[in-house]
Amino acid sequence: MRPGEAVINLSRMGFKFEVADGKVRYRYEGPGEPDPGQIVPLLEVVKAHRDEVAFFLKCHCPRCGGVCFIGKWCMACDWEQLIEIYPGLERRH
């Protein structure tokens, strides 16, 4: 499994990630207790590839996992706000 996939899967399970001082930090904020059988292998991938995970976290949307942005706006999550700011985006070719 690629590091980015591990981050996305863990995020869907309730983990929150951040990069601070060059270090990848994560915490569980989901409901109940996470299943160790599911999370341990994913966390091992994250720990083994910290540099790649840090880069991925700078480039992906924590809400949807997407990687297409216009400035700070995610093209999937913030589409309505984006077409208000840039009406030309709504045109279809």
C-alpha positions in Angstrom: 0.0 0.0 0.0 1.2 3.5 -0.8 1.7 6.0 2.0 -1.0 8.3 0.7 -3.6 5.5 0.6 -2.7 4.7 4.2 -3.3 8.3 5.2 -6.7 8.5 3.4 -7.8 5.2 4.9 -6.8 6.3 8.4 -8.5 9.7 7.9 -11.7 7.9 7.0 -11.5 5.9 10.2 -11.2 9.1 12.3 -7.5 9.9 12.4 -6.4 13.6 12.0 -2.9 14.3 10.6 -0.7 17.4 10.6 2.8 18.3 9.8 4.5 20.4 12.4 8.2 21.2 12.6 8.9 18.7 9.9 7.2 15.9 11.9 4.1 14.0 11.0 1.7 14.0 13.9 -1.6 12.1 14.1 -4.3 11.5 16.7 -7.6 9.5 16.7 -10.7 11.6 16.9 -13.3 9.1 15.7 -16.1 7.5 17.5 -15.4 4.6 19.9 -12.1 2.7 19.8 -10.4 2.0 16.5 -9.8 -1.7 15.5 -6.1 -2.4 16.0 -6.2 -5.1 13.3 -7.1 -2.4 10.8 -5.0 0.5 12.0 -1.7 -1.1 13.0 -0.7 -2.1 9.5 -1.7 1.4 8.1 0.2 3.2 10.9 3.3 1.1 10.1 3.2 2.3 6.5 2.9 5.9 7.8 5.8 5.5 10.1 8.0 3.8 7.5 7.4 6.5 4.9 7.3 9.7 7.0 8.9 11.9 4.4 6.4 10.8 1.7 3.5 11.2 4.1 4.6 14.7 5.1 4.7 15.7 1.4 1.3 14.0 0.7 -0.3 15.9 3.7 0.8 19.2 2.2 -0.9 18.2 -1.1 -4.2 16.5 -0.2 -7.6 17.7 1.2 -8.1 16.3 4.7 -11.9 16.3 4.1 -12.2 14.3 0.9 -8.7 13.1 0.1 -8.6 14.9 -3.2 -5.5 16.6 -4.6 -6.9 19.3 -6.9 -6.8 22.8 -5.5 -7.2 26.4 -6.7 -5.2 28.3 -4.1 -6.4 27.0 -0.7 -9.7 25.8 -2.1 -10.4 22.1 -2.7 -12.1 21.7 -6.1 -14.3 18.9 -4.7 -15.2 20.2 -1.3 -15.3 23.9 -2.1 -16.8 23.9 -5.6 -19.7 26.1 -4.8 -17.4 28.8 -3.3 -15.0 28.5 -6.2 -17.7 29.1 -8.9 -18.8 32.2 -6.9 -15.2 33.5 -7.0 -14.4 32.3 -10.5 -17.7 32.1 -12.5 -15.8 30.9 -15.6 -15.2 27.5 -13.9 -18.8 26.6 -14.3 -18.7 26.6 -18.1 -18.9 23.3 -19.8 -17.1 22.6 -23.1 
